[in-house]
Amino acid sequence: MSHTIIKKSLLSIAVSGAIAVSSFAQAELVIGVAGPHTGAYAAFGEQLWRGAAKAAEDINSAGGVNGEMIKLIKADDACEPKQAVSIANRLVDSDGAVAVVGHFCSSSTIPASEIYADAGVLMVTPASTNPTVTDRGLENVFRVCGRDDQQGDVAASYIVGELGAKRVAILHDKDTYGKGLADATKKTLNSYGVEEVLYEGLTRGEKDFNAVITKIRSVDADVVYFGGLHSEAGPLVRQLREQGSTAIFISGDGIVSDEFVSVAGSPEYVDGVLMTFGADPTAYPAGKAVVEGFRANGWEPEGYTLYSYTAMQVIVEALKQNDLDPIKGAEWLKSNSVSTAMGVKDFDSKGDLQVSDYVMYEWDNKGKYAQVN
């Protein structure tokens, strides 16, 4: 018997045991929330945690999952792959998690998901968009966001069709997510006959971008496309403007946080910045009460908050319909619809959404973003 089958069998026995115990005392259903809860990307970890916590609260208030109450475990990977593997092992071996909401960074999700697959733990990421996450064919891995190849198509089509740009500089942060997104955008641009005038990698944590900005100005770029997160995008766009560059700055869903404005230094620097992200998650009629609940508690459900809430709903429905068995739940998800705060979700055989809804957004001089009509 393989190691994977043994672990899955043990998990099934553990879940069955939990069901038996619940007749005498209310059992807990442990679900991990994995992401960057500390460090430079903690704003995204906060979004994931808020979404999952609100979903758990709402579900528990309604009676839990087949009578069991959800217990959330916060697992901090700091967007570091090695740390992600460590906490994945902890969630499986020590915490007894049957499912995980997360991770955020694709570079963390990819290695951690191998651990969950081996243990038979259901994983739904609200935010990891690199195609490799689902292209490996792991049976337990799902996402409620789109893919970088889809996002890159939308960005490139907008650059060519709406902006009519001819001189595009492409930058990335050398990470799995950032480089993957930049390369996807580059591929589609090239297919349209637009060859980039600059292709350059930055380093995460870097703050002085004078050298690359000099290159951008020397090639007279009319668009700067950046694949990466807000922590580098903010200082980069500020320094571009300070050095007199008027090139249109475009990025992806890695900057969908108010922290982008903070690290840029002022709303004036983000004015006019474009980004791709899913259609407004707060606008779904099915999620109206959920959004109102967040706002009543003083939290605006920005960015991935509702994606995390949705990921919890997907996990819970899969477990509820399959006697709390995460393996059967994963199989069930690939042939059944789930009603969520972001509408009905259907998954393909890889664990990807059957419908992706990337659109373009624009930041304004007040530090807010809105969908481009």
C-alpha positions in Angstrom: 0.0 0.0 0.0 1.4 3.4 -0.9 2.3 6.1 1.5 -0.5 8.3 0.1 -3.1 5.7 0.4 -2.1 4.9 4.0 -2.4 8.6 5.0 -5.7 8.9 3.2 -7.0 5.8 5.0 -5.8 7.2 8.4 -7.5 10.5 7.7 -10.8 8.7 6.8 -10.6 6.8 10.1 -9.9 10.0 12.0 -12.9 11.7 10.4 -15.1 8.7 11.1 -13.9 8.8 14.7 -14.7 12.5 15.0 -18.3 11.8 13.8 -18.7 9.1 16.4 -17.4 11.3 19.2 -19.8 14.1 18.1 -22.7 12.1 19.5 -21.3 12.6 23.0 -19.6 16.0 22.7 -19.6 18.6 20.0 -16.5 18.0 17.8 -14.5 20.5 15.9 -13.8 20.6 12.2 -10.2 22.0 11.8 -9.6 24.2 8.8 -6.3 26.0 8.2 -6.1 29.6 6.8 -2.6 29.7 5.2 -1.0 32.9 3.9 1.3 35.8 4.7 0.0 36.8 8.1 3.2 38.6 8.9 5.8 40.4 6.8 5.6 42.6 3.7 2.5 40.9 2.4 0.5 40.7 5.6 -2.2 42.9 4.2 -3.2 40.0 1.9 -3.0 37.5 4.8 -5.4 39.8 6.7 -7.8 39.7 3.8 -7.7 35.9 3.7 -8.2 35.6 7.5 -11.1 38.1 7.6 -12.9 36.3 4.9 -12.5 32.9 6.3 -13.2 34.0 9.9 -16.5 35.7 8.8 -17.5 32.6 6.9 -16.7 30.3 9.8 -18.7 32.6 12.1 -21.7 32.6 9.8 -21.6 28.8 9.2 -21.2 28.0 12.9 -24.1 30.3 13.8 -26.2 28.3 11.4 -25.3 25.0 13.1 -21.9 24.2 11.7 -21.1 21.5 9.3 -23.2 18.4 9.8 -23.4 19.4 13.5 -19.6 20.1 13.9 -18.2 23.5 14.6 -15.5 24.9 12.5 -12.2 25.7 14.2 -9.8 27.9 12.2 -6.1 27.7 12.5 -4.0 30.7 11.3 -0.9 29.4 9.5 1.7 32.0 8.6 3.9 31.2 5.6 5.1 34.9 5.0 5.0 34.0 1.3 8.2 31.9 1.8 8.1 28.5 0.1 10.1 26.7 2.8 8.0 28.2 5.5 4.9 27.2 3.6 6.0 23.5 3.5 6.7 23.7 7.2 3.3 25.0 8.2 1.6 22.6 5.7 3.2 19.7 7.6 2.1 21.3 10.9 -1.5 21.7 9.7 -1.6 18.0 8.6 0.4 16.3 11.3 -0.2 18.4 14.5 -3.4 20.4 13.9 -5.4 17.7 12.2 -6.7 20.0 9.5 -9.1 18.4 7.0 -9.0 21.4 4.7 -7.1 24.6 4.0 -8.0 28.0 2.7 -4.8 29.2 1.0 -2.1 29.8 0.3 -1.8 33.3 -1.2 1.5 33.4 -3.1 1.8 30.8 -5.8 5.4 30.1 -4.8 4.0 28.9 -1.5 0.9 27.2 -2.7 2.7 24.9 -5.2 5.0 23.1 -2.7 2.5 23.2 0.2 -0.2 21.6 -2.0 2.0 18.6 -2.5 1.8 18.0 1.3 -1.9 18.4 1.3 -2.3 16.0 -1.7 -0.2 13.4 0.1 -2.3 13.7 3.2 -5.7 13.8 1.5 -6.5 17.4 2.7 -8.8 19.5 0.6 -7.1 22.8 -0.4 -8.9 25.8 -2.0 -6.7 28.9 -2.7 -8.5 32.2 -3.0 -5.6 33.9 -4.7 -2.9 31.8 -6.3 -3.1 32.3 -10.1 0.0 30.6 -11.5 -1.2 27.8 -13.9 1.2 25.2 -12.3 -1.1 25.2 -9.2 -3.7 23.2 -11.0 -1.9 21.9 -14.1 -0.1 19.2 -12.1 -3.4 17.2 -11.8 -3.5 17.0 -7.9 -7.0 15.7 -7.1 -7.5 17.8 -4.0 -6.4 21.3 -5.3 -8.9 24.0 -6.3 -8.9 27.8 -6.7 -11.7 30.3 -6.7 -9.7 32.9 -8.6 -8.6 32.8 -12.3 -5.2 31.9 -13.8 -2.3 34.1 -15.0 -2.7 33.0 -18.6 -6.2 34.3 -18.5 -5.2 37.5 -16.7 -2.3 38.1 -19.0 -4.6 37.8 -22.0 -6.9 40.5 -20.6 -3.9 42.9 -19.8 -2.3 42.4 -23.2 -5.6 42.8 -25.1 -6.2 46.1 -23.2 -2.7 47.4 -23.9 -3.0 46.7 -27.6 -6.7 47.3 -28.2 -7.6 50.1 -25.8 -4.3 51.9 -25.3 -2.8 51.2 -28.8 0.6 51.0 -27.1 3.7 50.1 -29.2 6.5 50.5 -26.7 6.0 48.2 -23.7 8.5 47.7 -20.9 7.8 44.4 -19.0 9.1 44.0 -15.4 8.7 41.2 -12.9 9.8 40.4 -9.3 11.5 37.0 -10.3 8.9 35.2 -8.2 6.6 32.4 -9.4 3.6 34.6 -9.5 5.2 37.8 -10.7 7.3 36.3 -13.5 4.5 33.9 -14.5 2.1 36.8 -14.9 4.6 39.0 -16.8 5.5 36.1 -19.1 1.8 35.4 -19.8 1.2 39.0 -20.7 4.4 39.1 -22.8 3.3 36.0 -24.7 -0.1 37.5 -25.7 1.5 40.8 -26.6 4.0 39.1 -28.9 1.1 37.2 -30.5 -0.4 40.6 -31.4 2.9 41.6 -33.0 4.0 43.9 -30.1 7.6 43.1 -29.0 8.6 44.5 -25.6 11.3 47.2 -25.6 12.5 46.0 -22.2 12.2 42.8 -20.2 13.7 43.1 -16.7 13.6 41.2 -13.4 13.6 43.1 -10.0 14.2 41.6 -6.6 11.6 41.3 -3.9 12.3 43.7 -1.1 14.2 46.1 -3.4 13.3 49.7 -2.9 15.7 51.7 -5.2 14.6 51.3 -8.8 16.6 54.2 -10.3 18.7 51.9 -12.6 15.7 50.2 -14.2 13.8 53.5 -14.5 16.8 54.9 -16.4 16.4 52.0 -18.8 12.7 52.5 -19.1 13.2 56.2 -20.0 16.0 55.4 -22.4 13.7 53.1 -24.5 10.9 55.7 -24.4 8.3 53.2 -23.1 4.7 54.3 -23.2 3.5 51.5 -21.0 5.3 49.8 -18.1 3.8 46.4 -17.2 4.8 45.0 -13.8 4.2 41.4 -12.6 4.5 41.4 -8.8 3.1 42.6 -5.6 2.2 46.0 -4.1 5.3 46.2 -1.9 7.5 46.7 -5.0 4.9 48.2 -7.3 4.3 51.2 -5.0 7.9 52.4 -4.7 8.4 51.6 -8.4 5.5 53.8 -9.7 6.4 56.6 -7.3 10.0 56.7 -8.5 8.8 56.6 -12.1 6.7 59.7 -11.5 9.4 61.5 -9.5 11.8 61.0 -12.5 9.3 62.5 -14.9 8.1 59.3 -16.6 4.5 59.6 -17.9 4.3 55.9 -19.1 1.1 54.2 -18.2 1.7 51.8 -15.3 -0.2 48.5 -15.4 -0.1 45.5 -13.0 -2.1 42.5 -11.9 -4.1 41.4 -8.9 -1.0 41.5 -6.7 -1.6 45.2 -6.0 -5.3 45.0 -5.1 -4.8 46.4 -1.6 -5.0 49.8 0.1 -1.4 49.0 1.1 -0.4 49.8 -2.5 -1.2 53.4 -1.8 0.6 53.4 1.5 3.9 52.0 0.1 3.6 54.4 -2.9 3.6 57.2 -0.4 0.6 59.2 -1.7 -2.6 58.7 -3.7 -1.2 61.1 -6.4 1.4 58.5 -7.4 -1.2 55.7 -8.0 -3.5 58.0 -9.9 -4.2 56.4 -13.3 -2.5 53.0 -12.5 -4.3 50.1 -14.2 -4.7 46.6 -12.9 -6.4 43.4 -13.7 -8.6 41.7 -11.1 -11.8 39.7 -11.1 -15.1 41.5 -11.6 -16.1 43.4 -8.4 -16.6 40.7 -5.8 -18.8 43.0 -3.7 -21.3 43.4 -6.5 -22.7 39.9 -6.5 -26.4 39.9 -5.4 -25.8 36.6 -3.6 -23.2 38.2 -1.4 -25.1 41.4 -0.5 -25.8 40.4 3.1 -22.2 39.2 3.6 -20.8 42.5 2.4 -23.2 44.4 4.6 -22.1 42.2 7.5 -18.4 43.1 6.9 -19.2 46.8 6.7 -21.3 46.7 9.8 -18.3 45.5 11.6 -16.1 48.3 10.2 -14.3 46.2 7.6 -14.4 46.9 3.9 -14.1 43.5 2.1 -11.5 44.6 -0.3 -9.3 42.5 -2.5 -9.4 38.8 -1.6 -11.7 39.0 1.4 -14.7 37.7 -0.4 -12.6 35.2 -2.3 -11.6 33.7 1.0 -15.2 33.7 2.2 -16.1 31.9 -1.0 -13.3 29.4 -0.6 -14.7 28.5 2.9 -18.1 28.0 1.4 -16.7 25.7 -1.3 -14.9 23.6 1.3 -17.8 23.4 3.6 -20.3 22.4 0.9 -17.9 19.7 -0.3 -17.5 18.3 3.2 -21.2 18.6 4.1 -22.3 16.7 1.0 -19.7 13.9 1.6 -19.9 13.0 5.3 -16.9 15.3 6.1 -14.7 13.2 3.8 -12.2 15.6 2.0 -11.3 13.1 -0.7 -14.8 12.4 -1.7 -15.5 16.1 -1.4 -12.8 16.9 -3.9 -14.3 14.5 -6.3 -17.7 15.9 -5.8 -16.6 19.4 -6.5 -15.6 18.5 -10.1 -19.1 17.6 -11.0 -21.3 19.8 -8.8 -22.1 23.5 -8.5 -21.6 25.5 -5.3 -23.6 28.6 -4.5 -21.4 31.2 -2.8 -21.3 34.9 -1.9 -19.7 35.4 -5.4 -22.3 33.5 -7.3 -22.5 29.9 -8.4 -19.0 28.3 -8.9 -18.3 25.3 -11.1 -14.9 23.6 -11.4 -13.3 21.7 -14.2 -11.3 18.5 -13.9 -8.2 20.4 -12.9 -9.8 22.3 -10.1 -10.0 25.6 -12.0 -13.1 27.7 -12.3 -15.0 27.0 -15.5 -15.6 30.7 -16.0 -12.9 33.4 -15.3 -14.0 37.1 -15.0 -10.9 39.2 -15.2 -11.5 42.9 -16.0 -9.5 46.1 -15.9 -9.5 48.5 -12.9 -8.1 52.0 -12.5 -6.8 53.7 -9.4 -7.7 57.4 -8.8 -6.1 60.4 -7.1 -8.0 59.5 -3.9 -6.3 56.1 -3.6 -9.4 54.1 -4.6 -9.9 51.7 -7.5 -12.9 51.1 -9.8 -13.7 48.9 -12.7 -13.0 50.5 -16.1 -16.2 50.5 -18.2 
